Amino acid sequence: MNKILIIIVIMFLVAGGVYYFVARNPSNETSNTGESIVPDNADPNTPETTIIAQNLDTPWELVFLPDSGMLVTERPGRVRYMNPSGNLESEPVTEIDEVREIGEGGLLGMALHPDFEDNGYVYLYYTYSGQGNNTLNRVIRMKYEDKMLSEQEIVLDAIPGAANHNGGRIAFGPDGLLYVTTGDAQNPSFAQNTDSLAGKILRITPEGDPAPGNPFGNEVYSYGHRNAQGLAWDASGKLWATEHGRSGIQSGLDEINLIKAGANYGWPTIEGDETQEGMETPLVNSGSRDTWAPAAASVLGDTLYFVGLRGSALYEAPIQGSNLGSVSPHYKDTYGRLRVVKAGPDGMLYIATSNQDGRGRPQVGDDTIIRVNPSKL
């Protein structure tokens, strides 16, 4: 009788321990049931976080396909396909030989043409070697068909690059034009030169020409940027951008900017709350004691979300007209470095880690893509 009682007590304790672990660790929920990665948006039982893909190599961007699948870029030069059942296929849809993974460079941003369902065009941004030891970046266009990318065309070439500060986020705006963030290529003076493509947000046509109405008659839309890595439009069409502040011992002063055509965002002349005539002070900055190292941004409803690399968090800030409310972090130091956040067609957020990028501390399963239910944040 005593033995039976002991067994019952042990079973109770084990069950309680399992419940406590699951309840306190929702991030351990992994989708391997074959269900769609686009769940019922009205389902109140959708978990707060679900790991939907593992064992990626430095994912940099993801896009959603009409078939409810997903394409993901990996910095060494691969584009991967995740099918609607949530399975990441082992064979890449393309592997671009010209990509040079160096420092922060490699295969970076990706965007679908607004008429993707008709033309199949996928745009990619990557780092490559120019003449001699030069490091450069370019935007290309490829055609997606039958889970393959082919027919590579150069859209915009010879963007100055370096081991660090390559920018790399690309996105089509509500105007049907392609916006491209570029870093200062570790040469701050480039950012103030409107004849240089470095340290800018560019705006071009889908064919790669300067967009009509650009303020300087070339590809440049705004300038004075150090290393912008996030672009997102809100419901009223305003463009928000995240940008890396200073680095080194001091660090901090990361920025969120409201982007206007022809505006000068100050780098390297002003930082943080500093002001100067003819230059834009960021709406929000991280302060001198906190570092976000902000990457991708996305708008869902009336909230701007962005992720931090060194900050290791998902951040949100309410959009209040042409201003932002207080920035709030989520999952601080839970998943490590975060590079991607994207609002999905299901009303969920999708974030991707960047722990394999040489600056993180990879854990088992890294890098991962995680679905987040924003209603439970």
Short mmCIF file of the C-alpha atoms (twelve columns), coordinates in Angstrom:
data_MODEL
# 
_entry.id   MODEL 
# 
loop_
_atom_site.group_PDB 
_atom_site.id 
_atom_site.type_symbol 
_atom_site.label_atom_id 
_atom_site.label_alt_id 
_atom_site.label_comp_id 
_atom_site.label_asym_id 
_atom_site.label_seq_id 
_atom_site.Cartn_x 
_atom_site.Cartn_y 
_atom_site.Cartn_z 
_atom_site.pdbx_PDB_model_num 
ATOM 1   C CA . MET A 1   0.000  0.000  0.000   1 
ATOM 2   C CA . ASN A 2   2.830  2.385  0.885   1 
ATOM 3   C CA . LYS A 3   4.527  1.619  -2.435  1 
ATOM 4   C CA . ILE A 4   1.327  2.483  -4.347  1 
ATOM 5   C CA . LEU A 5   1.015  5.757  -2.439  1 
ATOM 6   C CA . ILE A 6   4.644  6.660  -3.211  1 
ATOM 7   C CA . ILE A 7   4.118  5.938  -6.929  1 
ATOM 8   C CA . ILE A 8   0.991  8.138  -6.994  1 
ATOM 9   C CA . VAL A 9   2.884  11.003 -5.309  1 
ATOM 10  C CA . ILE A 10  5.781  10.730 -7.776  1 
ATOM 11  C CA . MET A 11  3.396  10.745 -10.749 1 
ATOM 12  C CA . PHE A 12  1.655  13.832 -9.375  1 
ATOM 13  C CA . LEU A 13  4.951  15.677 -8.905  1 
ATOM 14  C CA . VAL A 14  6.178  14.798 -12.417 1 
ATOM 15  C CA . ALA A 15  2.888  15.906 -14.001 1 
ATOM 16  C CA . GLY A 16  2.995  19.141 -12.058 1 
ATOM 17  C CA . GLY A 17  6.570  19.777 -13.129 1 
ATOM 18  C CA . VAL A 18  5.740  19.214 -16.791 1 
ATOM 19  C CA . TYR A 19  2.767  21.573 -16.569 1 
ATOM 20  C CA . TYR A 20  4.881  24.247 -14.904 1 
ATOM 21  C CA . PHE A 21  7.602  23.964 -17.565 1 
ATOM 22  C CA . VAL A 22  5.157  24.210 -20.484 1 
ATOM 23  C CA . ALA A 23  3.152  27.028 -18.917 1 
ATOM 24  C CA . ARG A 24  6.222  29.075 -18.153 1 
ATOM 25  C CA . ASN A 25  7.987  28.332 -21.469 1 
ATOM 26  C CA . PRO A 26  5.554  28.898 -24.361 1 
ATOM 27  C CA . SER A 27  8.509  29.351 -26.712 1 
ATOM 28  C CA . ASN A 28  9.136  25.610 -26.502 1 
ATOM 29  C CA . GLU A 29  6.014  24.913 -28.537 1 
ATOM 30  C CA . THR A 30  7.132  23.690 -31.949 1 
ATOM 31  C CA . SER A 31  4.856  23.155 -34.925 1 
ATOM 32  C CA . ASN A 32  5.414  19.697 -36.383 1 
ATOM 33  C CA . THR A 33  1.783  18.734 -36.812 1 
ATOM 34  C CA . GLY A 34  1.574  19.497 -40.518 1 
ATOM 35  C CA . GLU A 35  -0.899 22.337 -39.893 1 
ATOM 36  C CA . SER A 36  -0.772 25.437 -42.079 1 
ATOM 37  C CA . ILE A 37  1.585  28.250 -41.076 1 
ATOM 38  C CA . VAL A 38  -1.465 30.465 -41.630 1 
ATOM 39  C CA . PRO A 39  -3.719 29.600 -38.653 1 
ATOM 40  C CA . ASP A 40  -7.287 30.734 -38.073 1 
ATOM 41  C CA . ASN A 41  -6.870 34.360 -37.077 1 
ATOM 42  C CA . ALA A 42  -9.982 34.143 -34.913 1 
ATOM 43  C CA . ASP A 43  -8.774 31.143 -32.913 1 
ATOM 44  C CA . PRO A 44  -8.277 32.316 -29.320 1 
ATOM 45  C CA . ASN A 45  -6.190 29.213 -28.645 1 
ATOM 46  C CA . THR A 46  -3.366 30.239 -31.009 1 
ATOM 47  C CA . PRO A 47  -0.319 30.152 -28.705 1 
ATOM 48  C CA . GLU A 48  1.664  33.262 -27.924 1 
ATOM 49  C CA . THR A 49  4.799  31.854 -29.572 1 
ATOM 50  C CA . THR A 50  5.403  28.863 -31.811 1 
ATOM 51  C CA . ILE A 51  8.728  27.833 -33.316 1 
ATOM 52  C CA . ILE A 52  7.887  26.997 -36.924 1 
ATOM 53  C CA . ALA A 53  11.374 26.454 -38.406 1 
ATOM 54  C CA . GLN A 54  14.788 25.564 -37.040 1 
ATOM 55  C CA . ASN A 55  18.404 25.061 -38.137 1 
ATOM 56  C CA . LEU A 56  18.635 28.002 -40.551 1 
ATOM 57  C CA . ASP A 57  21.924 29.761 -41.231 1 
ATOM 58  C CA . THR A 58  21.564 33.476 -40.461 1 
ATOM 59  C CA . PRO A 59  18.137 34.217 -41.977 1 
ATOM 60  C CA . TRP A 60  17.898 37.844 -43.089 1 
ATOM 61  C CA . GLU A 61  14.459 38.253 -44.640 1 
ATOM 62  C CA . LEU A 62  11.254 36.335 -45.250 1 
ATOM 63  C CA . VAL A 63  8.295  36.882 -47.562 1 
ATOM 64  C CA . PHE A 64  4.885  35.209 -47.779 1 
ATOM 65  C CA . LEU A 65  3.817  33.530 -51.007 1 
ATOM 66  C CA . PRO A 66  0.288  33.300 -52.443 1 
ATOM 67  C CA . ASP A 67  0.286  29.528 -51.755 1 
ATOM 68  C CA . SER A 68  0.693  30.299 -48.002 1 
ATOM 69  C CA . GLY A 69  4.301  29.164 -48.161 1 
ATOM 70  C CA . MET A 70  7.288  31.327 -47.351 1 
ATOM 71  C CA . LEU A 71  10.670 32.219 -48.855 1 
ATOM 72  C CA . VAL A 72  13.602 32.909 -46.516 1 
ATOM 73  C CA . THR A 73  17.045 34.303 -47.350 1 
ATOM 74  C CA . GLU A 74  20.129 32.895 -45.616 1 
ATOM 75  C CA . ARG A 75  23.151 35.174 -45.525 1 
ATOM 76  C CA . PRO A 76  25.633 32.708 -47.114 1 
ATOM 77  C CA . GLY A 77  23.644 33.003 -50.381 1 
ATOM 78  C CA . ARG A 78  20.680 30.623 -50.216 1 
ATOM 79  C CA . VAL A 79  16.935 31.178 -50.561 1 
ATOM 80  C CA . ARG A 80  14.869 28.508 -48.783 1 
ATOM 81  C CA . TYR A 81  11.225 27.509 -49.174 1 
ATOM 82  C CA . MET A 82  8.845  26.673 -46.336 1 
ATOM 83  C CA . ASN A 83  5.722  24.905 -47.545 1 
ATOM 84  C CA . PRO A 84  2.173  25.617 -46.297 1 
ATOM 85  C CA . SER A 85  2.459  22.700 -43.849 1 
ATOM 86  C CA . GLY A 86  5.256  24.515 -42.030 1 
ATOM 87  C CA . ASN A 87  8.080  22.291 -43.297 1 
ATOM 88  C CA . LEU A 88  11.334 23.934 -44.362 1 
ATOM 89  C CA . GLU A 89  12.544 22.133 -47.470 1 
ATOM 90  C CA . SER A 90  16.202 21.095 -47.402 1 
ATOM 91  C CA . GLU A 91  17.069 21.997 -50.988 1 
ATOM 92  C CA . PRO A 92  17.287 25.759 -51.619 1 
ATOM 93  C CA . VAL A 93  15.207 27.341 -54.353 1 
ATOM 94  C CA . THR A 94  18.412 29.067 -55.428 1 
ATOM 95  C CA . GLU A 95  21.996 29.481 -54.285 1 
ATOM 96  C CA . ILE A 96  23.709 32.590 -55.634 1 
ATOM 97  C CA . ASP A 97  27.411 31.967 -56.284 1 
ATOM 98  C CA . GLU A 98  28.350 35.665 -56.437 1 
ATOM 99  C CA . VAL A 99  27.327 36.325 -52.831 1 
ATOM 100 C CA . ARG A 100 30.186 37.219 -50.531 1 
ATOM 101 C CA . GLU A 101 29.427 36.631 -46.856 1 
ATOM 102 C CA . ILE A 102 31.810 39.000 -45.129 1 
ATOM 103 C CA . GLY A 103 31.201 40.640 -41.750 1 
ATOM 104 C CA . GLU A 104 27.628 41.925 -41.945 1 
ATOM 105 C CA . GLY A 105 27.444 41.348 -45.700 1 
ATOM 106 C CA . GLY A 106 25.990 38.514 -47.742 1 
ATOM 107 C CA . LEU A 107 22.545 37.694 -49.098 1 
ATOM 108 C CA . LEU A 108 20.344 40.185 -47.269 1 
ATOM 109 C CA . GLY A 109 16.955 41.671 -48.234 1 
ATOM 110 C CA . MET A 110 14.173 40.242 -50.371 1 
ATOM 111 C CA . ALA A 111 10.877 41.584 -51.721 1 
ATOM 112 C CA . LEU A 112 8.106  40.383 -54.018 1 
ATOM 113 C CA . HIS A 113 6.997  42.516 -56.948 1 
ATOM 114 C CA . PRO A 114 3.513  43.992 -56.331 1 
ATOM 115 C CA . ASP A 115 2.297  41.950 -59.322 1 
ATOM 116 C CA . PHE A 116 4.121  38.805 -58.198 1 
ATOM 117 C CA . GLU A 117 1.159  36.544 -58.913 1 
ATOM 118 C CA . ASP A 118 1.341  37.596 -62.563 1 
ATOM 119 C CA . ASN A 119 5.091  37.936 -63.168 1 
ATOM 120 C CA . GLY A 120 6.757  35.856 -60.414 1 
ATOM 121 C CA . TYR A 121 9.459  38.492 -59.772 1 
ATOM 122 C CA . VAL A 122 11.496 38.265 -56.573 1 
ATOM 123 C CA . TYR A 123 14.022 41.012 -55.735 1 
ATOM 124 C CA . LEU A 124 17.165 40.304 -53.707 1 
ATOM 125 C CA . TYR A 125 19.960 42.440 -52.235 1 
ATOM 126 C CA . TYR A 126 23.410 40.973 -51.744 1 
ATOM 127 C CA . THR A 127 27.066 41.750 -51.133 1 
ATOM 128 C CA . TYR A 128 29.672 40.775 -53.733 1 
ATOM 129 C CA . SER A 129 33.272 41.497 -54.678 1 
ATOM 130 C CA . GLY A 130 33.895 44.209 -57.229 1 
ATOM 131 C CA . GLN A 131 37.181 44.891 -58.961 1 
ATOM 132 C CA . GLY A 132 40.209 44.064 -56.874 1 
ATOM 133 C CA . ASN A 133 39.331 43.817 -53.182 1 
ATOM 134 C CA . ASN A 134 36.360 46.160 -53.360 1 
ATOM 135 C CA . THR A 135 33.212 45.080 -51.571 1 
ATOM 136 C CA . LEU A 136 29.989 46.142 -53.256 1 
ATOM 137 C CA . ASN A 137 26.254 45.469 -53.065 1 
ATOM 138 C CA . ARG A 138 23.596 45.050 -55.724 1 
ATOM 139 C CA . VAL A 139 19.891 44.468 -56.211 1 
ATOM 140 C CA . ILE A 140 18.830 41.700 -58.578 1 
ATOM 141 C CA . ARG A 141 15.552 40.347 -59.885 1 
ATOM 142 C CA . MET A 142 14.775 36.654 -60.399 1 
ATOM 143 C CA . LYS A 143 11.737 34.748 -61.590 1 
ATOM 144 C CA . TYR A 144 10.046 32.292 -59.220 1 
ATOM 145 C CA . GLU A 145 8.405  29.237 -60.715 1 
ATOM 146 C CA . ASP A 146 7.902  25.663 -59.488 1 
ATOM 147 C CA . LYS A 147 9.848  26.328 -56.274 1 
ATOM 148 C CA . MET A 148 12.866 27.571 -58.205 1 
ATOM 149 C CA . LEU A 149 14.406 31.006 -58.784 1 
ATOM 150 C CA . SER A 150 16.095 31.633 -62.127 1 
ATOM 151 C CA . GLU A 151 16.722 34.246 -64.841 1 
ATOM 152 C CA . GLN A 152 18.828 36.592 -62.703 1 
ATOM 153 C CA . GLU A 153 18.831 40.248 -63.827 1 
ATOM 154 C CA . ILE A 154 20.813 43.082 -62.225 1 
ATOM 155 C CA . VAL A 155 18.476 45.915 -61.230 1 
ATOM 156 C CA . LEU A 156 20.881 48.236 -59.357 1 
ATOM 157 C CA . ASP A 157 24.626 47.702 -59.160 1 
ATOM 158 C CA . ALA A 158 27.814 48.963 -57.510 1 
ATOM 159 C CA . ILE A 159 26.320 50.131 -54.223 1 
ATOM 160 C CA . PRO A 160 29.337 50.872 -51.969 1 
ATOM 161 C CA . GLY A 161 29.921 48.187 -49.368 1 
ATOM 162 C CA . ALA A 162 32.326 47.059 -46.690 1 
ATOM 163 C CA . ALA A 163 32.625 44.334 -44.090 1 
ATOM 164 C CA . ASN A 164 30.029 46.266 -42.087 1 
ATOM 165 C CA . HIS A 165 27.317 48.866 -42.765 1 
ATOM 166 C CA . ASN A 166 25.768 47.432 -45.928 1 
ATOM 167 C CA . GLY A 167 22.146 48.278 -45.166 1 
ATOM 168 C CA . GLY A 168 20.239 45.704 -47.202 1 
ATOM 169 C CA . ARG A 169 16.519 46.007 -46.496 1 
ATOM 170 C CA . ILE A 170 14.361 46.286 -49.628 1 
ATOM 171 C CA . ALA A 171 10.599 46.763 -49.828 1 
ATOM 172 C CA . PHE A 172 7.965  47.904 -52.283 1 
ATOM 173 C CA . GLY A 173 6.018  50.914 -51.090 1 
ATOM 174 C CA . PRO A 174 2.346  51.733 -51.584 1 
ATOM 175 C CA . ASP A 175 3.431  53.670 -54.692 1 
ATOM 176 C CA . GLY A 176 4.653  50.465 -56.366 1 
ATOM 177 C CA . LEU A 177 8.286  51.628 -56.209 1 
ATOM 178 C CA . LEU A 178 11.211 49.768 -54.651 1 
ATOM 179 C CA . TYR A 179 12.871 51.286 -51.571 1 
ATOM 180 C CA . VAL A 180 16.415 50.190 -50.688 1 
ATOM 181 C CA . THR A 181 18.404 50.903 -47.524 1 
ATOM 182 C CA . THR A 182 22.169 51.254 -47.882 1 
ATOM 183 C CA . GLY A 183 24.831 51.648 -45.194 1 
ATOM 184 C CA . ASP A 184 27.640 54.183 -45.162 1 
ATOM 185 C CA . ALA A 185 30.113 51.397 -46.050 1 
ATOM 186 C CA . GLN A 186 32.192 52.410 -43.002 1 
ATOM 187 C CA . ASN A 187 32.890 55.775 -44.632 1 
ATOM 188 C CA . PRO A 188 30.629 58.312 -42.828 1 
ATOM 189 C CA . SER A 189 31.276 61.053 -45.388 1 
ATOM 190 C CA . PHE A 190 29.378 59.020 -48.000 1 
ATOM 191 C CA . ALA A 191 26.149 59.551 -46.060 1 
ATOM 192 C CA . GLN A 192 26.174 63.340 -46.686 1 
ATOM 193 C CA . ASN A 193 27.049 63.065 -50.378 1 
ATOM 194 C CA . THR A 194 23.829 62.926 -52.417 1 
ATOM 195 C CA . ASP A 195 25.815 61.699 -55.438 1 
ATOM 196 C CA . SER A 196 26.779 58.535 -53.551 1 
ATOM 197 C CA . LEU A 197 24.454 55.556 -53.116 1 
ATOM 198 C CA . ALA A 198 25.884 54.806 -49.651 1 
ATOM 199 C CA . GLY A 199 24.236 55.888 -46.407 1 
ATOM 200 C CA . LYS A 200 20.859 56.390 -48.083 1 
ATOM 201 C CA . ILE A 201 17.341 55.210 -48.611 1 
ATOM 202 C CA . LEU A 202 16.980 54.808 -52.363 1 
ATOM 203 C CA . ARG A 203 13.776 54.769 -54.418 1 
ATOM 204 C CA . ILE A 204 13.794 53.112 -57.835 1 
ATOM 205 C CA . THR A 205 11.369 51.684 -60.377 1 
ATOM 206 C CA . PRO A 206 10.939 47.894 -60.597 1 
ATOM 207 C CA . GLU A 207 13.332 48.019 -63.571 1 
ATOM 208 C CA . GLY A 208 16.012 49.858 -61.554 1 
ATOM 209 C CA . ASP A 209 15.692 53.415 -62.866 1 
ATOM 210 C CA . PRO A 210 15.563 56.434 -60.528 1 
ATOM 211 C CA . ALA A 211 11.948 56.899 -59.492 1 
ATOM 212 C CA . PRO A 212 10.177 59.870 -61.096 1 
ATOM 213 C CA . GLY A 213 10.070 62.758 -58.641 1 
ATOM 214 C CA . ASN A 214 13.144 61.734 -56.651 1 
ATOM 215 C CA . PRO A 215 14.536 64.899 -55.002 1 
ATOM 216 C CA . PHE A 216 18.072 64.805 -56.455 1 
ATOM 217 C CA . GLY A 217 17.402 63.439 -59.936 1 
ATOM 218 C CA . ASN A 218 19.050 60.104 -59.096 1 
ATOM 219 C CA . GLU A 219 18.176 57.064 -56.999 1 
ATOM 220 C CA . VAL A 220 18.498 58.892 -53.654 1 
ATOM 221 C CA . TYR A 221 15.274 59.433 -51.688 1 
ATOM 222 C CA . SER A 222 16.726 60.433 -48.292 1 
ATOM 223 C CA . TYR A 223 20.277 60.726 -46.987 1 
ATOM 224 C CA . GLY A 224 22.427 61.116 -43.890 1 
ATOM 225 C CA . HIS A 225 21.851 57.515 -42.786 1 
ATOM 226 C CA . ARG A 226 24.448 55.409 -40.991 1 
ATOM 227 C CA . ASN A 227 22.981 51.946 -41.473 1 
ATOM 228 C CA . ALA A 228 19.210 51.733 -41.864 1 
ATOM 229 C CA . GLN A 229 17.896 48.162 -41.749 1 
ATOM 230 C CA . GLY A 230 14.131 48.433 -41.330 1 
ATOM 231 C CA . LEU A 231 11.357 49.841 -43.553 1 
ATOM 232 C CA . ALA A 232 7.625  49.836 -42.843 1 
ATOM 233 C CA . TRP A 233 4.600  51.820 -44.013 1 
ATOM 234 C CA . ASP A 234 1.598  52.535 -41.815 1 
ATOM 235 C CA . ALA A 235 -2.049 52.639 -42.903 1 
ATOM 236 C CA . SER A 236 -1.812 56.308 -43.912 1 
ATOM 237 C CA . GLY A 237 1.243  55.653 -46.114 1 
ATOM 238 C CA . LYS A 238 3.920  57.115 -43.824 1 
ATOM 239 C CA . LEU A 239 7.322  55.437 -44.064 1 
ATOM 240 C CA . TRP A 240 9.126  54.490 -40.855 1 
ATOM 241 C CA . ALA A 241 12.753 53.348 -40.753 1 
ATOM 242 C CA . THR A 242 15.027 51.885 -38.102 1 
ATOM 243 C CA . GLU A 243 18.704 52.807 -38.067 1 
ATOM 244 C CA . HIS A 244 21.808 51.720 -36.206 1 
ATOM 245 C CA . GLY A 245 23.452 54.403 -34.089 1 
ATOM 246 C CA . ARG A 246 27.072 54.693 -33.074 1 
ATOM 247 C CA . SER A 247 29.079 51.584 -32.248 1 
ATOM 248 C CA . GLY A 248 32.159 50.695 -30.254 1 
ATOM 249 C CA . ILE A 249 32.617 51.360 -26.545 1 
ATOM 250 C CA . GLN A 250 29.900 54.025 -26.405 1 
ATOM 251 C CA . SER A 251 27.236 52.409 -28.615 1 
ATOM 252 C CA . GLY A 252 23.563 53.384 -28.199 1 
ATOM 253 C CA . LEU A 253 21.644 56.219 -29.908 1 
ATOM 254 C CA . ASP A 254 19.849 53.860 -32.273 1 
ATOM 255 C CA . GLU A 255 17.046 55.561 -34.184 1 
ATOM 256 C CA . ILE A 256 13.508 55.359 -35.489 1 
ATOM 257 C CA . ASN A 257 12.874 57.927 -38.206 1 
ATOM 258 C CA . LEU A 258 9.858  59.125 -40.141 1 
ATOM 259 C CA . ILE A 259 11.196 59.284 -43.692 1 
ATOM 260 C CA . LYS A 260 10.509 62.248 -45.970 1 
ATOM 261 C CA . ALA A 261 11.703 62.772 -49.536 1 
ATOM 262 C CA . GLY A 262 14.907 64.789 -49.721 1 
ATOM 263 C CA . ALA A 263 15.415 64.944 -45.945 1 
ATOM 264 C CA . ASN A 264 18.866 64.757 -44.332 1 
ATOM 265 C CA . TYR A 265 18.942 62.481 -41.277 1 
ATOM 266 C CA . GLY A 266 22.173 63.902 -39.960 1 
ATOM 267 C CA . TRP A 267 24.799 61.173 -39.895 1 
ATOM 268 C CA . PRO A 268 27.615 61.752 -38.996 1 
ATOM 269 C CA . THR A 269 26.990 65.399 -38.026 1 
ATOM 270 C CA . ILE A 270 24.252 64.931 -35.421 1 
ATOM 271 C CA . GLU A 271 23.252 61.981 -33.230 1 
ATOM 272 C CA . GLY A 272 20.601 61.256 -30.645 1 
ATOM 273 C CA . ASP A 273 18.700 64.381 -29.595 1 
ATOM 274 C CA . GLU A 274 21.128 66.774 -31.270 1 
ATOM 275 C CA . THR A 275 19.725 69.287 -33.731 1 
ATOM 276 C CA . GLN A 276 21.042 71.305 -36.652 1 
ATOM 277 C CA . GLU A 277 19.265 73.354 -39.249 1 
ATOM 278 C CA . GLY A 278 18.491 71.356 -42.358 1 
ATOM 279 C CA . MET A 279 18.812 67.995 -40.563 1 
ATOM 280 C CA . GLU A 280 16.234 65.654 -39.043 1 
ATOM 281 C CA . THR A 281 16.538 64.605 -35.413 1 
ATOM 282 C CA . PRO A 282 15.113 61.088 -34.923 1 
ATOM 283 C CA . LEU A 283 11.627 60.869 -33.469 1 
ATOM 284 C CA . VAL A 284 12.833 58.230 -31.031 1 
ATOM 285 C CA . ASN A 285 16.301 57.047 -30.059 1 
ATOM 286 C CA . SER A 286 17.502 54.357 -27.665 1 
ATOM 287 C CA . GLY A 287 19.488 56.771 -25.500 1 
ATOM 288 C CA . SER A 288 23.182 56.574 -24.765 1 
ATOM 289 C CA . ARG A 289 22.934 53.678 -22.294 1 
ATOM 290 C CA . ASP A 290 20.786 51.287 -24.286 1 
ATOM 291 C CA . THR A 291 21.531 49.637 -27.622 1 
ATOM 292 C CA . TRP A 292 18.835 48.142 -29.807 1 
ATOM 293 C CA . ALA A 293 20.900 47.562 -32.964 1 
ATOM 294 C CA . PRO A 294 17.516 47.628 -34.737 1 
ATOM 295 C CA . ALA A 295 16.896 45.496 -37.793 1 
ATOM 296 C CA . ALA A 296 13.607 44.806 -39.601 1 
ATOM 297 C CA . ALA A 297 10.413 46.733 -38.901 1 
ATOM 298 C CA . SER A 298 6.760  45.981 -39.586 1 
ATOM 299 C CA . VAL A 299 3.433  47.703 -38.954 1 
ATOM 300 C CA . LEU A 300 0.406  45.813 -37.713 1 
ATOM 301 C CA . GLY A 301 -2.691 47.889 -36.997 1 
ATOM 302 C CA . ASP A 302 -1.593 51.092 -35.344 1 
ATOM 303 C CA . THR A 303 1.618  49.648 -33.895 1 
ATOM 304 C CA . LEU A 304 5.182  49.712 -35.197 1 
ATOM 305 C CA . TYR A 305 7.148  46.574 -34.366 1 
ATOM 306 C CA . PHE A 306 10.894 46.196 -34.812 1 
ATOM 307 C CA . VAL A 307 13.554 43.768 -33.640 1 
ATOM 308 C CA . GLY A 308 16.966 44.249 -32.079 1 
ATOM 309 C CA . LEU A 309 20.203 42.384 -32.631 1 
ATOM 310 C CA . ARG A 310 22.272 43.491 -29.668 1 
ATOM 311 C CA . GLY A 311 19.023 44.422 -27.927 1 
ATOM 312 C CA . SER A 312 17.839 40.798 -28.314 1 
ATOM 313 C CA . ALA A 313 14.177 41.761 -28.170 1 
ATOM 314 C CA . LEU A 314 11.002 42.392 -30.125 1 
ATOM 315 C CA . TYR A 315 10.014 46.024 -29.628 1 
ATOM 316 C CA . GLU A 316 6.681  47.745 -30.137 1 
ATOM 317 C CA . ALA A 317 5.708  51.407 -30.254 1 
ATOM 318 C CA . PRO A 318 2.209  52.813 -30.802 1 
ATOM 319 C CA . ILE A 319 1.893  55.048 -33.855 1 
ATOM 320 C CA . GLN A 320 0.357  58.389 -32.879 1 
ATOM 321 C CA . GLY A 321 -0.052 60.347 -36.094 1 
ATOM 322 C CA . SER A 322 3.456  61.472 -37.057 1 
ATOM 323 C CA . ASN A 323 4.876  60.483 -33.675 1 
ATOM 324 C CA . LEU A 324 5.496  57.335 -31.693 1 
ATOM 325 C CA . GLY A 325 4.589  56.424 -28.157 1 
ATOM 326 C CA . SER A 326 6.909  54.698 -25.706 1 
ATOM 327 C CA . VAL A 327 8.962  51.758 -26.966 1 
ATOM 328 C CA . SER A 328 8.284  48.499 -25.088 1 
ATOM 329 C CA . PRO A 329 10.494 45.381 -25.323 1 
ATOM 330 C CA . HIS A 330 9.284  41.776 -25.416 1 
ATOM 331 C CA . TYR A 331 11.225 38.503 -25.026 1 
ATOM 332 C CA . LYS A 332 14.350 40.353 -23.885 1 
ATOM 333 C CA . ASP A 333 17.281 37.882 -24.065 1 
ATOM 334 C CA . THR A 334 14.857 34.975 -24.630 1 
ATOM 335 C CA . TYR A 335 15.770 34.069 -28.213 1 
ATOM 336 C CA . GLY A 336 19.061 35.926 -28.661 1 
ATOM 337 C CA . ARG A 337 19.712 38.239 -31.592 1 
ATOM 338 C CA . LEU A 338 16.634 39.033 -33.691 1 
ATOM 339 C CA . ARG A 339 16.946 40.134 -37.344 1 
ATOM 340 C CA . VAL A 340 13.493 39.794 -38.890 1 
ATOM 341 C CA . VAL A 341 9.956  40.768 -37.957 1 
ATOM 342 C CA . LYS A 342 7.188  40.554 -40.529 1 
ATOM 343 C CA . ALA A 343 3.420  40.871 -40.198 1 
ATOM 344 C CA . GLY A 344 1.848  37.843 -41.839 1 
ATOM 345 C CA . PRO A 345 -1.358 37.619 -43.841 1 
ATOM 346 C CA . ASP A 346 -2.857 35.830 -40.823 1 
ATOM 347 C CA . GLY A 347 -2.430 38.840 -38.536 1 
ATOM 348 C CA . MET A 348 0.471  37.183 -36.726 1 
ATOM 349 C CA . LEU A 349 4.051  38.394 -36.409 1 
ATOM 350 C CA . TYR A 350 6.945  36.275 -37.640 1 
ATOM 351 C CA . ILE A 351 10.394 36.846 -36.147 1 
ATOM 352 C CA . ALA A 352 13.703 35.226 -37.028 1 
ATOM 353 C CA . THR A 353 16.848 34.917 -34.966 1 
ATOM 354 C CA . SER A 354 20.374 35.781 -36.091 1 
ATOM 355 C CA . ASN A 355 22.473 33.785 -33.648 1 
ATOM 356 C CA . GLN A 356 24.611 32.175 -36.380 1 
ATOM 357 C CA . ASP A 357 25.902 35.551 -37.623 1 
ATOM 358 C CA . GLY A 358 29.220 35.395 -35.764 1 
ATOM 359 C CA . ARG A 359 28.121 37.699 -32.941 1 
ATOM 360 C CA . GLY A 360 25.535 35.529 -31.240 1 
ATOM 361 C CA . ARG A 361 25.629 32.480 -29.002 1 
ATOM 362 C CA . PRO A 362 23.878 29.769 -30.999 1 
ATOM 363 C CA . GLN A 363 21.718 27.307 -29.102 1 
ATOM 364 C CA . VAL A 364 20.420 23.944 -30.277 1 
ATOM 365 C CA . GLY A 365 18.075 24.573 -33.225 1 
ATOM 366 C CA . ASP A 366 19.400 28.021 -34.125 1 
ATOM 367 C CA . ASP A 367 18.603 29.871 -36.207 1 
ATOM 368 C CA . THR A 368 14.833 29.775 -35.868 1 
ATOM 369 C CA . ILE A 369 11.644 31.384 -37.168 1 
ATOM 370 C CA . ILE A 370 9.005  32.025 -34.518 1 
ATOM 371 C CA . ARG A 371 5.339  32.902 -34.959 1 
ATOM 372 C CA . VAL A 372 4.083  35.439 -32.394 1 
ATOM 373 C CA . ASN A 373 0.441  36.117 -31.554 1 
ATOM 374 C CA . PRO A 374 0.477  39.915 -31.015 1 
ATOM 375 C CA . SER A 375 -2.834 39.847 -29.133 1 
ATOM 376 C CA . LYS A 376 -1.039 38.035 -26.307 1 
ATOM 377 C CA . LEU A 377 1.944  40.349 -25.957 1 
# 
